[in-house]
Amino acid sequence: MMSPTHIAIGVVIAAPVTVFAPELAPLVALAAMAGGVFPDLDLFVGVHRKTLHFPVYYWGVVIPAAVLAVAAPSPVTIAAFFFFLSAAVHSVADWFCGGNELRPWEKTSEHAVFVHPLGRWLRPKRLVRWDGSPEDLLLTLLFSLPGLVLFEGPVRVLTAAVLVVAVVYAAVRKRVPDLAPWLAE
């Protein structure tokens, strides 16, 4: 999935807070959005879907973060829980996408996401064929609705900006390998 989809999923994860603790909702949504994009920073450092994608280890942080957020609720502990939850969901969600390759529509890679405790890659499920595919863009649009409807201010503005990025990226995705050959290196 493209990063905008993961960011939008973060908003969905944070949406229930608008009902239970509306005063914390903007902070929690921004933390979940940041957690949603965090694993993709390994595009710039290390190996994508391996260096910062932890489909197992993030859950080992989510559980104590949840306990801490319940035992000592504060904006920081609650935001941290949502950050790690969103990062964990991102890491698992990439398993259901295309392979970790520059041209995933060619299906030349059987590497979806690396599972560190097993020391191996999971094979892509390809329910979302590639990042920026039509179904990926549709997911981004659907998952963005809570950010546009339930939130105001920075969360709504950021959600709208993410949607614009998603539409542009989806429109040019198949040209990205040709437009940016340095990505292959």
C-alpha positions in Angstrom: 0.0 0.0 0.0 1.1 3.5 -0.6 1.9 5.7 2.5 -1.2 7.8 2.1 -3.3 4.6 2.6 -1.4 3.8 5.8 -1.9 7.4 7.0 -5.6 7.2 6.3 -5.8 3.8 8.2 -4.2 5.7 11.1 -7.1 8.1 11.1 -9.6 5.2 11.1 -7.8 3.6 14.1 -8.0 6.9 16.0 -11.6 7.7 15.1 -13.2 6.0 18.1 -11.4 8.5 20.3 -13.7 11.3 18.9 -16.5 9.6 20.9 -14.7 8.5 24.1 -12.2 11.4 24.6 -12.9 14.1 22.0 -10.4 16.5 23.7 -7.6 14.0 22.8 -8.8 13.1 19.4 -6.7 15.5 17.3 -3.5 14.5 19.1 -4.3 10.8 18.9 -5.2 11.1 15.2 -1.9 12.8 14.4 0.0 10.2 16.4 -1.8 7.4 14.6 -1.1 9.1 11.2 2.6 9.4 12.1 2.6 5.7 13.2 1.0 4.8 9.9 3.7 6.4 7.9 6.7 5.6 10.2 7.5 2.1 8.8 7.8 3.5 5.3 10.7 5.7 6.4 12.8 2.6 5.6 12.5 3.6 1.9 15.2 6.1 2.8 17.2 4.1 5.3 17.9 0.4 5.0 15.8 -2.1 3.2 12.2 -1.3 2.5 9.7 -3.5 4.3 12.5 -4.9 6.5 14.3 -2.2 8.4 11.3 -0.4 10.0 8.5 -2.9 9.2 8.0 -5.2 12.2 4.8 -7.3 11.8 5.6 -9.1 15.0 7.8 -6.8 17.1 5.5 -3.8 17.0 2.8 -5.9 18.7 5.2 -6.5 21.5 5.3 -2.8 22.0 1.5 -2.2 21.4 0.5 -4.5 24.3 2.6 -2.8 27.0 1.7 0.6 25.5 -1.9 -0.3 25.9 -1.4 -1.3 29.5 0.5 1.9 30.2 -2.2 4.0 28.6 -4.8 2.4 30.8 -2.8 2.4 34.0 -1.4 5.9 33.6 -3.6 7.7 31.0 -2.1 10.9 29.7 -2.0 12.5 26.3 1.6 11.1 25.8 0.8 7.5 26.8 -2.4 7.4 24.8 -0.8 8.9 21.7 2.1 6.5 22.0 -0.3 3.6 22.1 -2.0 4.8 18.9 1.3 5.5 17.2 2.6 1.9 17.8 -0.8 0.4 17.0 -0.9 2.1 13.6 2.7 1.1 12.9 1.9 -2.5 13.7 -1.2 -2.5 11.5 0.9 -1.0 8.7 3.5 -3.7 8.9 0.9 -6.5 8.8 -1.1 -4.7 6.0 1.8 -4.7 3.7 1.7 -8.5 3.6 -1.6 -8.2 1.7 0.0 -6.1 -1.0 2.2 -6.7 -3.9 5.9 -7.5 -3.6 8.7 -5.3 -2.4 9.9 -4.2 -5.8 10.1 -1.2 -8.0 7.6 -2.6 -10.5 5.3 -4.8 -8.3 2.8 -5.2 -11.2 5.4 -7.4 -12.8 5.2 -9.8 -9.8 8.9 -10.6 -9.8 9.4 -10.5 -6.1 8.1 -12.9 -3.5 9.1 -10.5 -0.7 6.1 -8.7 1.0 7.4 -8.0 4.5 10.2 -9.4 6.5 9.4 -11.3 9.7 12.4 -10.8 12.0 11.8 -13.6 14.5 11.6 -16.1 11.6 14.4 -14.5 9.7 12.4 -14.7 6.4 10.1 -12.8 4.1 6.4 -13.4 3.9 5.1 -13.9 0.3 2.8 -11.1 -0.9 -0.9 -11.9 -0.9 -1.5 -9.2 -3.6 -5.0 -8.3 -2.5 -3.9 -4.8 -3.2 -1.8 -5.5 -6.3 0.7 -2.6 -5.9 1.1 0.7 -4.1 -0.8 3.3 -6.0 -3.1 0.7 -7.8 -6.7 1.6 -8.3 -7.8 -0.5 -5.3 -5.2 1.1 -3.2 -6.5 4.6 -4.1 -10.0 3.4 -3.4 -8.9 2.3 0.1 -7.2 5.6 0.7 -10.4 7.4 -0.3 -12.6 5.3 2.0 -10.2 5.4 4.9 -9.9 9.1 4.6 -13.6 9.7 5.2 -13.4 9.8 9.1 -10.5 12.3 8.8 -12.7 14.6 6.7 -16.0 14.1 8.6 -15.1 13.5 12.2 -12.1 15.8 12.6 -11.5 19.5 12.2 -8.3 21.6 12.0 -5.0 20.0 11.3 -6.3 16.4 11.0 -8.8 17.4 8.4 -6.3 19.5 6.5 -3.7 16.8 6.6 -6.2 14.2 5.5 -7.1 16.3 2.5 -3.5 16.8 1.7 -2.8 13.1 1.9 -5.7 12.5 -0.5 -4.2 14.9 -3.0 -0.9 13.1 -2.7 -2.6 9.7 -3.1 -4.4 10.8 -6.3 -1.3 12.3 -7.9 0.9 9.3 -6.9 -1.7 6.8 -8.2 -1.9 8.7 -11.5 1.9 8.5 -12.0 2.8 5.3 -10.1 3.6 3.1 -13.2 5.9 5.9 -14.5 7.8 6.3 -11.2 10.5 3.7 -12.1 11.2 5.7 -15.3 10.9 9.1 -13.7 13.1 8.3 -10.8 15.7 5.7 -11.8 17.8 6.5 -8.7 15.1 4.5 -6.7 16.4 1.3 -8.2 19.8 1.8 -6.7 
